[in-house]
């Protein structure tokens, strides 16, 4: 994301994904994600679990896609 996103729930939301080719031919993936909520009390029980679940699913999808073919 190159520009912060603003919507009903978030004051600001931004993130980045980086792929780095390593010397052994593998790829290192790193992700940063920052957000500021308008209603802070919703983070622990609503927003954080939804985002966490989405990140885990995205990483699992990436892992499946880039597994060596057997």
Secondary structure, DSSP 8 states (H G I E B T S, - for coil): --S-B--SSEEEEEEEEEEEE-TTS-EEEEEEEEEEESSGGGIIIIIHHHHHHHHHHHHHHHHHHTS---
